[in-house]
Amino acid sequence: MELSNLENWLWEAACKIRGPIDAPKYKDYILPLIFLKRLSDVFTDEIAGLGQTYKDLKTAQELVKADHSLVRFYIPPKSLWSYLAQQSRAGLGEVLTDAVRGVSRENPRLSGVIDVTDFNATTAGQRIISDEHLHELVQVLNQHRLGMNDVEPDLLGRAYEYLIRKFAEGQGQSAGEFYTPRPVALLMARILDPQPGQTVYDPACGSGGLLIKCHLRLIETQ
């Protein structure tokens, strides 16, 4: 996915929840769902690959269900994007919350990462984002596959950077106050020029963009 396409896609997604919440909080609802979709699409790709290896997709599914170590992250059936995209509006907030929590339960490494947003949350007795708005958001995010061969590995970092920049600028602030701009991060990675066996430490790590750029730089030079 080209950067311009990614940004247009994210902006369309943000517009679906415009109004119910303040712009700076858009990322709190959009990013977990993009992360979930990425995990789900990669999981589906891995199952398909195992299906080719064993010459039977059903066999691959049963093996992965019995041994989660065969895939990077195991995604339970009701957390799969194909399941979520078919859900009706009614009760969708609860369904999405259960989905991210289900992934967290099956993959403890993701606890506190993917399950931080309660899509069914209320304030003053009113839903923060209605099921109607969530349904529209899910349908927009359903427009693109995020599998292994569909997008760059740094998709989430780029999405985070765009949302931070877009809404910081909308409030009259510099996005650089919240994250290191991509060109600066790339330059720093080139200057550091990390080598195999070395470690990189970012004392002000937020989105992890600097660490990701250093990793990409290491791969680039090998």
Order of alpha helices (4+ residues) and beta strands (2+ residues): alpha-alpha-alpha-alpha-alpha-beta-beta-alpha-alpha-alpha-alpha
